[in-house]
């Protein structure tokens, strides 16, 4: 069982993925500005991880035609 199963069909629409990343990173910045470094780093790391999975390496990342080894 994975804690964050980011390959769920719920995350397929682009706007949901963008909102989740923006909220996590925004909340992390807000927590850091309020001098709560622990929660700030927790939310920043969560936002960065979600961005990595959603847009770079995960199942929803767009593949470029010349860069895909299976193409």
N, CA, C and O atoms as a Tripos MOL2 file, in Angstrom:
@<TRIPOS>MOLECULE
protein
  284   283    71     0     0
PROTEIN
NO_CHARGES

@<TRIPOS>ATOM
      1 N           0.8370   -1.1910    0.0000 N.3       1 UNK1
      2 CA          0.0000    0.0000    0.0000 C.3       1 UNK1
      3 C           0.8750    1.2460    0.0000 C.2       1 UNK1
      4 O           1.7920    1.3760    0.8120 O.2       1 UNK1
      5 N           0.5890    2.1340   -0.8950 N.am      2 UNK2
      6 CA          1.3350    3.3800   -0.9850 C.3       2 UNK2
      7 C           0.5670    4.4810   -0.2810 C.2       2 UNK2
      8 O          -0.6610    4.5260   -0.3360 O.2       2 UNK2
      9 N           1.2840    5.3570    0.3720 N.am      3 UNK3
     10 CA          0.6310    6.4710    1.0550 C.3       3 UNK3
     11 C           0.0620    7.4410    0.0220 C.2       3 UNK3
     12 O          -1.0900    7.8640    0.1290 O.2       3 UNK3
     13 N           0.8640    7.7880   -0.9660 N.am      4 UNK4
     14 CA          0.4270    8.6850   -2.0320 C.3       4 UNK4
     15 C           0.3520    7.8850   -3.3190 C.2       4 UNK4
     16 O           1.3820    7.6140   -3.9360 O.2       4 UNK4
     17 N          -0.8410    7.5040   -3.7320 N.am      5 UNK5
     18 CA         -0.9940    6.8200   -5.0090 C.3       5 UNK5
     19 C          -1.3860    7.8680   -6.0380 C.2       5 UNK5
     20 O          -2.5690    8.1130   -6.2720 O.2       5 UNK5
     21 N          -0.3970    8.4740   -6.6410 N.am      6 UNK6
     22 CA         -0.6280    9.5830   -7.5570 C.3       6 UNK6
     23 C          -0.9520    9.1240   -8.9710 C.2       6 UNK6
     24 O          -1.0540    9.9480   -9.8790 O.2       6 UNK6
     25 N          -1.1150    7.8260   -9.1680 N.am      7 UNK7
     26 CA         -1.5100    7.3380  -10.4890 C.3       7 UNK7
     27 C          -3.0080    7.0790  -10.5750 C.2       7 UNK7
     28 O          -3.4690    6.4470  -11.5260 O.2       7 UNK7
     29 N          -3.7630    7.5490   -9.6140 N.am      8 UNK8
     30 CA         -5.2190    7.4030   -9.6190 C.3       8 UNK8
     31 C          -5.8280    8.1910  -10.7780 C.2       8 UNK8
     32 O          -5.2810    9.2220  -11.1700 O.2       8 UNK8
     33 N          -6.9450    7.7270  -11.3310 N.am      9 UNK9
     34 CA         -7.6110    8.4660  -12.4120 C.3       9 UNK9
     35 C          -8.1280    9.8430  -11.9770 C.2       9 UNK9
     36 O          -8.3780   10.7030  -12.8220 O.2       9 UNK9
     37 N          -8.2880   10.0570  -10.6770 N.am     10 UNK10
     38 CA         -8.7240   11.3520  -10.1610 C.3      10 UNK10
     39 C          -7.7640   12.4640  -10.5880 C.2      10 UNK10
     40 O          -8.1920   13.5980  -10.8010 O.2      10 UNK10
     41 N          -6.4980   12.1550  -10.7110 N.am     11 UNK11
     42 CA         -5.4850   13.1560  -11.0340 C.3      11 UNK11
     43 C          -5.2750   13.3350  -12.5400 C.2      11 UNK11
     44 O          -4.3600   14.0570  -12.9360 O.2      11 UNK11
     45 N          -6.0740   12.7170  -13.3740 N.am     12 UNK12
     46 CA         -5.8910   12.8030  -14.8270 C.3      12 UNK12
     47 C          -6.0710   14.2210  -15.3840 C.2      12 UNK12
     48 O          -5.2760   14.6250  -16.2320 O.2      12 UNK12
     49 N          -7.0760   14.9990  -14.9520 N.am     13 UNK13
     50 CA         -7.1940   16.3600  -15.5050 C.3      13 UNK13
     51 C          -6.0120   17.2460  -15.0810 C.2      13 UNK13
     52 O          -5.5910   17.2440  -13.9240 O.2      13 UNK13
     53 N          -5.5060   17.9830  -16.0360 N.am     14 UNK14
     54 CA         -4.3420   18.8310  -15.7850 C.3      14 UNK14
     55 C          -4.6120   19.8670  -14.7110 C.2      14 UNK14
     56 O          -3.7390   20.1340  -13.8860 O.2      14 UNK14
     57 N          -5.8100   20.4620  -14.6990 N.am     15 UNK15
     58 CA         -6.0850   21.5300  -13.7430 C.3      15 UNK15
     59 C          -6.0080   21.0310  -12.3010 C.2      15 UNK15
     60 O          -5.5980   21.7850  -11.4190 O.2      15 UNK15
     61 N          -6.3920   19.7810  -12.0400 N.am     16 UNK16
     62 CA         -6.3060   19.2460  -10.6860 C.3      16 UNK16
     63 C          -4.8590   19.0890  -10.2490 C.2      16 UNK16
     64 O          -4.5120   19.3860   -9.1060 O.2      16 UNK16
     65 N          -4.0250   18.6270  -11.1520 N.am     17 UNK17
     66 CA         -2.6130   18.4510  -10.8150 C.3      17 UNK17
     67 C          -1.9420   19.7860  -10.5500 C.2      17 UNK17
     68 O          -1.1330   19.9080   -9.6300 O.2      17 UNK17
     69 N          -2.2750   20.7850  -11.3540 N.am     18 UNK18
     70 CA         -1.6980   22.1190  -11.1620 C.3      18 UNK18
     71 C          -2.1540   22.7110   -9.8340 C.2      18 UNK18
     72 O          -1.3470   23.2910   -9.1080 O.2      18 UNK18
     73 N          -3.4270   22.5730   -9.5080 N.am     19 UNK19
     74 CA         -3.9570   23.1170   -8.2520 C.3      19 UNK19
     75 C          -3.3150   22.4290   -7.0540 C.2      19 UNK19
     76 O          -2.9690   23.0970   -6.0800 O.2      19 UNK19
     77 N          -3.1490   21.1260   -7.1020 N.am     20 UNK20
     78 CA         -2.5530   20.4020   -5.9750 C.3      20 UNK20
     79 C          -1.1190   20.8500   -5.7460 C.2      20 UNK20
     80 O          -0.7210   21.0860   -4.6050 O.2      20 UNK20
     81 N          -0.3480   20.9690   -6.7990 N.am     21 UNK21
     82 CA          1.0430   21.4150   -6.6600 C.3      21 UNK21
     83 C           1.0900   22.8540   -6.1470 C.2      21 UNK21
     84 O           1.8860   23.1720   -5.2640 O.2      21 UNK21
     85 N           0.2490   23.7160   -6.6910 N.am     22 UNK22
     86 CA          0.2540   25.1190   -6.2740 C.3      22 UNK22
     87 C          -0.1690   25.2750   -4.8180 C.2      22 UNK22
     88 O           0.4160   26.0760   -4.0890 O.2      22 UNK22
     89 N          -1.1740   24.5230   -4.3860 N.am     23 UNK23
     90 CA         -1.6240   24.6170   -2.9960 C.3      23 UNK23
     91 C          -0.5370   24.1130   -2.0450 C.2      23 UNK23
     92 O          -0.2710   24.7480   -1.0240 O.2      23 UNK23
     93 N           0.0830   22.9990   -2.3620 N.am     24 UNK24
     94 CA          1.1350   22.4640   -1.4860 C.3      24 UNK24
     95 C           2.3130   23.4240   -1.3690 C.2      24 UNK24
     96 O           2.7840   23.6940   -0.2650 O.2      24 UNK24
     97 N           2.7860   23.9360   -2.4890 N.am     25 UNK25
     98 CA          3.9270   24.8460   -2.4450 C.3      25 UNK25
     99 C           3.5280   26.1750   -1.8150 C.2      25 UNK25
    100 O           4.2990   26.7460   -1.0430 O.2      25 UNK25
    101 N           2.3490   26.6700   -2.1280 N.am     26 UNK26
    102 CA          1.8850   27.9120   -1.5250 C.3      26 UNK26
    103 C           1.7250   27.7960   -0.0180 C.2      26 UNK26
    104 O           2.0900   28.7070    0.7240 O.2      26 UNK26
    105 N           1.1770   26.6730    0.4320 N.am     27 UNK27
    106 CA          1.0110   26.4710    1.8730 C.3      27 UNK27
    107 C           2.3770   26.3390    2.5590 C.2      27 UNK27
    108 O           2.5630   26.8160    3.6790 O.2      27 UNK27
    109 N           3.3100   25.7020    1.8900 N.am     28 UNK28
    110 CA          4.6610   25.5960    2.4470 C.3      28 UNK28
    111 C           5.3210   26.9530    2.6030 C.2      28 UNK28
    112 O           5.9680   27.2230    3.6150 O.2      28 UNK28
    113 N           5.1600   27.8020    1.6060 N.am     29 UNK29
    114 CA          5.7170   29.1630    1.6950 C.3      29 UNK29
    115 C           5.0250   29.9360    2.8060 C.2      29 UNK29
    116 O           5.6790   30.6680    3.5490 O.2      29 UNK29
    117 N           3.7190   29.7870    2.9290 N.am     30 UNK30
    118 CA          2.9860   30.4540    3.9960 C.3      30 UNK30
    119 C           3.4730   30.0040    5.3740 C.2      30 UNK30
    120 O           3.6470   30.8290    6.2710 O.2      30 UNK30
    121 N           3.6900   28.7210    5.5420 N.am     31 UNK31
    122 CA          4.1820   28.2030    6.8190 C.3      31 UNK31
    123 C           5.5950   28.7010    7.1120 C.2      31 UNK31
    124 O           5.9150   29.0240    8.2550 O.2      31 UNK31
    125 N           6.4370   28.7620    6.0870 N.am     32 UNK32
    126 CA          7.7860   29.2860    6.3050 C.3      32 UNK32
    127 C           7.7550   30.7630    6.6720 C.2      32 UNK32
    128 O           8.5560   31.2210    7.4870 O.2      32 UNK32
    129 N           6.8340   31.5080    6.0730 N.am     33 UNK33
    130 CA          6.7080   32.9290    6.3980 C.3      33 UNK33
    131 C           6.1880   33.1340    7.8190 C.2      33 UNK33
    132 O           6.4650   34.1590    8.4430 O.2      33 UNK33
    133 N           5.4340   32.1590    8.3280 N.am     34 UNK34
    134 CA          4.9010   32.2410    9.6850 C.3      34 UNK34
    135 C           5.8670   31.6340   10.7040 C.2      34 UNK34
    136 O           5.4920   31.4120   11.8550 O.2      34 UNK34
    137 N           7.0880   31.3690   10.2960 N.am     35 UNK35
    138 CA          8.1530   30.8340   11.1540 C.3      35 UNK35
    139 C           7.8510   29.4270   11.6610 C.2      35 UNK35
    140 O           8.2620   29.0640   12.7640 O.2      35 UNK35
    141 N           7.1470   28.6440   10.8760 N.am     36 UNK36
    142 CA          6.9060   27.2420   11.2160 C.3      36 UNK36
    143 C           7.6660   26.3900   10.2020 C.2      36 UNK36
    144 O           7.0940   25.8810    9.2380 O.2      36 UNK36
    145 N           8.9570   26.2510   10.4420 N.am     37 UNK37
    146 CA          9.8240   25.6390    9.4410 C.3      37 UNK37
    147 C           9.5170   24.1580    9.2080 C.2      37 UNK37
    148 O           9.6330   23.6890    8.0760 O.2      37 UNK37
    149 N           9.1330   23.4150   10.2350 N.am     38 UNK38
    150 CA          8.8440   21.9890   10.0370 C.3      38 UNK38
    151 C           7.7170   21.7930    9.0260 C.2      38 UNK38
    152 O           7.8870   21.0870    8.0330 O.2      38 UNK38
    153 N           6.5670   22.4190    9.2790 N.am     39 UNK39
    154 CA          5.4270   22.2530    8.3750 C.3      39 UNK39
    155 C           5.6990   22.8950    7.0240 C.2      39 UNK39
    156 O           5.2060   22.4130    6.0030 O.2      39 UNK39
    157 N           6.4670   23.9610    6.9990 N.am     40 UNK40
    158 CA          6.8280   24.5720    5.7310 C.3      40 UNK40
    159 C           7.5980   23.6160    4.8450 C.2      40 UNK40
    160 O           7.3010   23.4770    3.6580 O.2      40 UNK40
    161 N           8.5890   22.9580    5.4260 N.am     41 UNK41
    162 CA          9.3670   22.0010    4.6480 C.3      41 UNK41
    163 C           8.5500   20.7670    4.2810 C.2      41 UNK41
    164 O           8.7340   20.2140    3.1970 O.2      41 UNK41
    165 N           7.6610   20.3290    5.1500 N.am     42 UNK42
    166 CA          6.8050   19.1790    4.8260 C.3      42 UNK42
    167 C           5.9570   19.4810    3.5940 C.2      42 UNK42
    168 O           5.8790   18.6630    2.6770 O.2      42 UNK42
    169 N           5.3240   20.6530    3.5690 N.am     43 UNK43
    170 CA          4.4740   20.9860    2.4260 C.3      43 UNK43
    171 C           5.2810   21.3060    1.1760 C.2      43 UNK43
    172 O           4.8490   20.9850    0.0690 O.2      43 UNK43
    173 N           6.4360   21.9270    1.3260 N.am     44 UNK44
    174 CA          7.2780   22.1800    0.1530 C.3      44 UNK44
    175 C           7.7650   20.8780   -0.4670 C.2      44 UNK44
    176 O           7.7340   20.7250   -1.6880 O.2      44 UNK44
    177 N           8.2070   19.9520    0.3500 N.am     45 UNK45
    178 CA          8.6710   18.6630   -0.1710 C.3      45 UNK45
    179 C           7.5140   17.9030   -0.8170 C.2      45 UNK45
    180 O           7.6930   17.2720   -1.8590 O.2      45 UNK45
    181 N           6.3370   17.9580   -0.2100 N.am     46 UNK46
    182 CA          5.1720   17.3020   -0.8040 C.3      46 UNK46
    183 C           4.8280   17.9190   -2.1580 C.2      46 UNK46
    184 O           4.5320   17.1970   -3.1110 O.2      46 UNK46
    185 N           4.8660   19.2460   -2.2490 N.am     47 UNK47
    186 CA          4.5850   19.9160   -3.5190 C.3      47 UNK47
    187 C           5.6070   19.6010   -4.5850 C.2      47 UNK47
    188 O           5.2530   19.4070   -5.7480 O.2      47 UNK47
    189 N           6.8710   19.5460   -4.2030 N.am     48 UNK48
    190 CA          7.9260   19.2160   -5.1670 C.3      48 UNK48
    191 C           7.7900   17.7620   -5.6290 C.2      48 UNK48
    192 O           7.9650   17.4620   -6.8100 O.2      48 UNK48
    193 N           7.4800   16.8720   -4.6980 N.am     49 UNK49
    194 CA          7.2780   15.4680   -5.0640 C.3      49 UNK49
    195 C           6.0930   15.3140   -6.0140 C.2      49 UNK49
    196 O           6.1820   14.5910   -7.0060 O.2      49 UNK49
    197 N           4.9980   15.9840   -5.7170 N.am     50 UNK50
    198 CA          3.8270   15.9190   -6.6020 C.3      50 UNK50
    199 C           4.1490   16.4800   -7.9830 C.2      50 UNK50
    200 O           3.7360   15.9110   -8.9930 O.2      50 UNK50
    201 N           4.8740   17.5790   -8.0360 N.am     51 UNK51
    202 CA          5.2670   18.1520   -9.3250 C.3      51 UNK51
    203 C           6.1350   17.1700  -10.1090 C.2      51 UNK51
    204 O           5.9770   17.0250  -11.3220 O.2      51 UNK51
    205 N           7.0390   16.5080   -9.4230 N.am     52 UNK52
    206 CA          7.9200   15.5290  -10.0760 C.3      52 UNK52
    207 C           7.1000   14.3680  -10.6650 C.2      52 UNK52
    208 O           7.3140   13.9680  -11.8090 O.2      52 UNK52
    209 N           6.1750   13.8430   -9.8800 N.am     53 UNK53
    210 CA          5.3810   12.6960  -10.3430 C.3      53 UNK53
    211 C           4.3750   13.1180  -11.4090 C.2      53 UNK53
    212 O           4.1920   12.4080  -12.3970 O.2      53 UNK53
    213 N           3.7260   14.2540  -11.2240 N.am     54 UNK54
    214 CA          2.6850   14.6740  -12.1580 C.3      54 UNK54
    215 C           3.2260   15.1460  -13.5010 C.2      54 UNK54
    216 O           2.6020   14.8940  -14.5320 O.2      54 UNK54
    217 N           4.3680   15.8220  -13.5150 N.am     55 UNK55
    218 CA          4.8030   16.4890  -14.7390 C.3      55 UNK55
    219 C           6.1150   15.9860  -15.3200 C.2      55 UNK55
    220 O           6.4050   16.2680  -16.4830 O.2      55 UNK55
    221 N           6.9150   15.2550  -14.5620 N.am     56 UNK56
    222 CA          8.2310   14.8750  -15.0780 C.3      56 UNK56
    223 C           8.3620   13.3700  -15.2770 C.2      56 UNK56
    224 O           8.7180   12.9200  -16.3660 O.2      56 UNK56
    225 N           8.0750   12.5830  -14.2300 N.am     57 UNK57
    226 CA          8.3890   11.1630  -14.3410 C.3      57 UNK57
    227 C           7.1900   10.2300  -14.2130 C.2      57 UNK57
    228 O           7.3320    9.0320  -14.4540 O.2      57 UNK57
    229 N           6.0500   10.7200  -13.8540 N.am     58 UNK58
    230 CA          4.9110    9.8540  -13.5560 C.3      58 UNK58
    231 C           4.1000    9.4510  -14.7730 C.2      58 UNK58
    232 O           4.5000    9.6950  -15.9120 O.2      58 UNK58
    233 N           2.9550    8.8290  -14.5200 N.am     59 UNK59
    234 CA          2.1250    8.3360  -15.6210 C.3      59 UNK59
    235 C           1.4550    9.4480  -16.4230 C.2      59 UNK59
    236 O           0.9960    9.2020  -17.5390 O.2      59 UNK59
    237 N           1.3860   10.6520  -15.8890 N.am     60 UNK60
    238 CA          0.7430   11.7570  -16.5930 C.3      60 UNK60
    239 C           1.7350   12.6650  -17.3060 C.2      60 UNK60
    240 O           1.3360   13.6270  -17.9630 O.2      60 UNK60
    241 N           3.0040   12.3720  -17.1820 N.am     61 UNK61
    242 CA          4.0170   13.1850  -17.8490 C.3      61 UNK61
    243 C           3.8980   13.0080  -19.3560 C.2      61 UNK61
    244 O           3.7120   11.8930  -19.8430 O.2      61 UNK61
    245 N           4.0030   14.0910  -20.0780 N.am     62 UNK62
    246 CA          3.9180   14.0090  -21.5370 C.3      62 UNK62
    247 C           5.2590   13.5610  -22.0850 C.2      62 UNK62
    248 O           6.3160   14.0320  -21.6640 O.2      62 UNK62
    249 N           5.1910   12.6640  -23.0080 N.am     63 UNK63
    250 CA          6.4030   12.1380  -23.6370 C.3      63 UNK63
    251 C           6.6550   12.8670  -24.9460 C.2      63 UNK63
    252 O           5.7370   13.0770  -25.7380 O.2      63 UNK63
    253 N           7.8860   13.2440  -25.1630 N.am     64 UNK64
    254 CA          8.2550   13.8810  -26.4280 C.3      64 UNK64
    255 C           8.5450   12.7890  -27.4560 C.2      64 UNK64
    256 O           9.1590   11.7770  -27.1190 O.2      64 UNK64
    257 N           8.1150   12.9780  -28.7010 N.am     65 UNK65
    258 CA          8.2690   11.9210  -29.7020 C.3      65 UNK65
    259 C           9.7160   11.5070  -29.9220 C.2      65 UNK65
    260 O           9.9790   10.3180  -30.1040 O.2      65 UNK65
    261 N          10.6530   12.4260  -29.9150 N.am     66 UNK66
    262 CA         12.0370   12.0820  -30.1630 C.3      66 UNK66
    263 C          12.7680   11.5480  -28.9510 C.2      66 UNK66
    264 O          13.8570   10.9910  -29.0890 O.2      66 UNK66
    265 N          12.1980   11.7020  -27.7680 N.am     67 UNK67
    266 CA         12.8900   11.3150  -26.5410 C.3      67 UNK67
    267 C          12.4070    9.9860  -25.9670 C.2      67 UNK67
    268 O          13.0340    9.4590  -25.0470 O.2      67 UNK67
    269 N          11.3260    9.4380  -26.4750 N.am     68 UNK68
    270 CA         10.7730    8.2060  -25.9230 C.3      68 UNK68
    271 C          11.5070    7.0220  -26.5200 C.2      68 UNK68
    272 O          11.5350    6.8680  -27.7410 O.2      68 UNK68
    273 N          12.1180    6.1590  -25.6650 N.am     69 UNK69
    274 CA         12.8510    5.0210  -26.2120 C.3      69 UNK69
    275 C          11.9520    3.9840  -26.8740 C.2      69 UNK69
    276 O          12.4420    3.1790  -27.6660 O.2      69 UNK69
    277 N          10.6640    3.9750  -26.5800 N.am     70 UNK70
    278 CA          9.7380    3.0080  -27.1640 C.3      70 UNK70
    279 C           9.1940    3.4670  -28.5140 C.2      70 UNK70
    280 O           8.5740    2.6780  -29.2280 O.2      70 UNK70
    281 N           9.4180    4.7330  -28.8750 N.am     71 UNK71
    282 CA          8.8710    5.2680  -30.1160 C.3      71 UNK71
    283 C           9.6530    4.8000  -31.3150 C.2      71 UNK71
    284 O           9.3240    5.1610  -32.4460 O.2      71 UNK71
@<TRIPOS>BOND
     1     1     2 1
     2     2     3 1
     3     3     4 2
     4     3     5 am
     5     5     6 1
     6     6     7 1
     7     7     8 2
     8     7     9 am
     9     9    10 1
    10    10    11 1
    11    11    12 2
    12    11    13 am
    13    13    14 1
    14    14    15 1
    15    15    16 2
    16    15    17 am
    17    17    18 1
    18    18    19 1
    19    19    20 2
    20    19    21 am
    21    21    22 1
    22    22    23 1
    23    23    24 2
    24    23    25 am
    25    25    26 1
    26    26    27 1
    27    27    28 2
    28    27    29 am
    29    29    30 1
    30    30    31 1
    31    31    32 2
    32    31    33 am
    33    33    34 1
    34    34    35 1
    35    35    36 2
    36    35    37 am
    37    37    38 1
    38    38    39 1
    39    39    40 2
    40    39    41 am
    41    41    42 1
    42    42    43 1
    43    43    44 2
    44    43    45 am
    45    45    46 1
    46    46    47 1
    47    47    48 2
    48    47    49 am
    49    49    50 1
    50    50    51 1
    51    51    52 2
    52    51    53 am
    53    53    54 1
    54    54    55 1
    55    55    56 2
    56    55    57 am
    57    57    58 1
    58    58    59 1
    59    59    60 2
    60    59    61 am
    61    61    62 1
    62    62    63 1
    63    63    64 2
    64    63    65 am
    65    65    66 1
    66    66    67 1
    67    67    68 2
    68    67    69 am
    69    69    70 1
    70    70    71 1
    71    71    72 2
    72    71    73 am
    73    73    74 1
    74    74    75 1
    75    75    76 2
    76    75    77 am
    77    77    78 1
    78    78    79 1
    79    79    80 2
    80    79    81 am
    81    81    82 1
    82    82    83 1
    83    83    84 2
    84    83    85 am
    85    85    86 1
    86    86    87 1
    87    87    88 2
    88    87    89 am
    89    89    90 1
    90    90    91 1
    91    91    92 2
    92    91    93 am
    93    93    94 1
    94    94    95 1
    95    95    96 2
    96    95    97 am
    97    97    98 1
    98    98    99 1
    99    99   100 2
   100    99   101 am
   101   101   102 1
   102   102   103 1
   103   103   104 2
   104   103   105 am
   105   105   106 1
   106   106   107 1
   107   107   108 2
   108   107   109 am
   109   109   110 1
   110   110   111 1
   111   111   112 2
   112   111   113 am
   113   113   114 1
   114   114   115 1
   115   115   116 2
   116   115   117 am
   117   117   118 1
   118   118   119 1
   119   119   120 2
   120   119   121 am
   121   121   122 1
   122   122   123 1
   123   123   124 2
   124   123   125 am
   125   125   126 1
   126   126   127 1
   127   127   128 2
   128   127   129 am
   129   129   130 1
   130   130   131 1
   131   131   132 2
   132   131   133 am
   133   133   134 1
   134   134   135 1
   135   135   136 2
   136   135   137 am
   137   137   138 1
   138   138   139 1
   139   139   140 2
   140   139   141 am
   141   141   142 1
   142   142   143 1
   143   143   144 2
   144   143   145 am
   145   145   146 1
   146   146   147 1
   147   147   148 2
   148   147   149 am
   149   149   150 1
   150   150   151 1
   151   151   152 2
   152   151   153 am
   153   153   154 1
   154   154   155 1
   155   155   156 2
   156   155   157 am
   157   157   158 1
   158   158   159 1
   159   159   160 2
   160   159   161 am
   161   161   162 1
   162   162   163 1
   163   163   164 2
   164   163   165 am
   165   165   166 1
   166   166   167 1
   167   167   168 2
   168   167   169 am
   169   169   170 1
   170   170   171 1
   171   171   172 2
   172   171   173 am
   173   173   174 1
   174   174   175 1
   175   175   176 2
   176   175   177 am
   177   177   178 1
   178   178   179 1
   179   179   180 2
   180   179   181 am
   181   181   182 1
   182   182   183 1
   183   183   184 2
   184   183   185 am
   185   185   186 1
   186   186   187 1
   187   187   188 2
   188   187   189 am
   189   189   190 1
   190   190   191 1
   191   191   192 2
   192   191   193 am
   193   193   194 1
   194   194   195 1
   195   195   196 2
   196   195   197 am
   197   197   198 1
   198   198   199 1
   199   199   200 2
   200   199   201 am
   201   201   202 1
   202   202   203 1
   203   203   204 2
   204   203   205 am
   205   205   206 1
   206   206   207 1
   207   207   208 2
   208   207   209 am
   209   209   210 1
   210   210   211 1
   211   211   212 2
   212   211   213 am
   213   213   214 1
   214   214   215 1
   215   215   216 2
   216   215   217 am
   217   217   218 1
   218   218   219 1
   219   219   220 2
   220   219   221 am
   221   221   222 1
   222   222   223 1
   223   223   224 2
   224   223   225 am
   225   225   226 1
   226   226   227 1
   227   227   228 2
   228   227   229 am
   229   229   230 1
   230   230   231 1
   231   231   232 2
   232   231   233 am
   233   233   234 1
   234   234   235 1
   235   235   236 2
   236   235   237 am
   237   237   238 1
   238   238   239 1
   239   239   240 2
   240   239   241 am
   241   241   242 1
   242   242   243 1
   243   243   244 2
   244   243   245 am
   245   245   246 1
   246   246   247 1
   247   247   248 2
   248   247   249 am
   249   249   250 1
   250   250   251 1
   251   251   252 2
   252   251   253 am
   253   253   254 1
   254   254   255 1
   255   255   256 2
   256   255   257 am
   257   257   258 1
   258   258   259 1
   259   259   260 2
   260   259   261 am
   261   261   262 1
   262   262   263 1
   263   263   264 2
   264   263   265 am
   265   265   266 1
   266   266   267 1
   267   267   268 2
   268   267   269 am
   269   269   270 1
   270   270   271 1
   271   271   272 2
   272   271   273 am
   273   273   274 1
   274   274   275 1
   275   275   276 2
   276   275   277 am
   277   277   278 1
   278   278   279 1
   279   279   280 2
   280   279   281 am
   281   281   282 1
   282   282   283 1
   283   283   284 2
@<TRIPOS>SUBSTRUCTURE
     1 UNK1         2 RESIDUE 1 A UNK
     2 UNK2         6 RESIDUE 1 A UNK
     3 UNK3        10 RESIDUE 1 A UNK
     4 UNK4        14 RESIDUE 1 A UNK
     5 UNK5        18 RESIDUE 1 A UNK
     6 UNK6        22 RESIDUE 1 A UNK
     7 UNK7        26 RESIDUE 1 A UNK
     8 UNK8        30 RESIDUE 1 A UNK
     9 UNK9        34 RESIDUE 1 A UNK
    10 UNK10       38 RESIDUE 1 A UNK
    11 UNK11       42 RESIDUE 1 A UNK
    12 UNK12       46 RESIDUE 1 A UNK
    13 UNK13       50 RESIDUE 1 A UNK
    14 UNK14       54 RESIDUE 1 A UNK
    15 UNK15       58 RESIDUE 1 A UNK
    16 UNK16       62 RESIDUE 1 A UNK
    17 UNK17       66 RESIDUE 1 A UNK
    18 UNK18       70 RESIDUE 1 A UNK
    19 UNK19       74 RESIDUE 1 A UNK
    20 UNK20       78 RESIDUE 1 A UNK
    21 UNK21       82 RESIDUE 1 A UNK
    22 UNK22       86 RESIDUE 1 A UNK
    23 UNK23       90 RESIDUE 1 A UNK
    24 UNK24       94 RESIDUE 1 A UNK
    25 UNK25       98 RESIDUE 1 A UNK
    26 UNK26      102 RESIDUE 1 A UNK
    27 UNK27      106 RESIDUE 1 A UNK
    28 UNK28      110 RESIDUE 1 A UNK
    29 UNK29      114 RESIDUE 1 A UNK
    30 UNK30      118 RESIDUE 1 A UNK
    31 UNK31      122 RESIDUE 1 A UNK
    32 UNK32      126 RESIDUE 1 A UNK
    33 UNK33      130 RESIDUE 1 A UNK
    34 UNK34      134 RESIDUE 1 A UNK
    35 UNK35      138 RESIDUE 1 A UNK
    36 UNK36      142 RESIDUE 1 A UNK
    37 UNK37      146 RESIDUE 1 A UNK
    38 UNK38      150 RESIDUE 1 A UNK
    39 UNK39      154 RESIDUE 1 A UNK
    40 UNK40      158 RESIDUE 1 A UNK
    41 UNK41      162 RESIDUE 1 A UNK
    42 UNK42      166 RESIDUE 1 A UNK
    43 UNK43      170 RESIDUE 1 A UNK
    44 UNK44      174 RESIDUE 1 A UNK
    45 UNK45      178 RESIDUE 1 A UNK
    46 UNK46      182 RESIDUE 1 A UNK
    47 UNK47      186 RESIDUE 1 A UNK
    48 UNK48      190 RESIDUE 1 A UNK
    49 UNK49      194 RESIDUE 1 A UNK
    50 UNK50      198 RESIDUE 1 A UNK
    51 UNK51      202 RESIDUE 1 A UNK
    52 UNK52      206 RESIDUE 1 A UNK
    53 UNK53      210 RESIDUE 1 A UNK
    54 UNK54      214 RESIDUE 1 A UNK
    55 UNK55      218 RESIDUE 1 A UNK
    56 UNK56      222 RESIDUE 1 A UNK
    57 UNK57      226 RESIDUE 1 A UNK
    58 UNK58      230 RESIDUE 1 A UNK
    59 UNK59      234 RESIDUE 1 A UNK
    60 UNK60      238 RESIDUE 1 A UNK
    61 UNK61      242 RESIDUE 1 A UNK
    62 UNK62      246 RESIDUE 1 A UNK
    63 UNK63      250 RESIDUE 1 A UNK
    64 UNK64      254 RESIDUE 1 A UNK
    65 UNK65      258 RESIDUE 1 A UNK
    66 UNK66      262 RESIDUE 1 A UNK
    67 UNK67      266 RESIDUE 1 A UNK
    68 UNK68      270 RESIDUE 1 A UNK
    69 UNK69      274 RESIDUE 1 A UNK
    70 UNK70      278 RESIDUE 1 A UNK
    71 UNK71      282 RESIDUE 1 A UNK
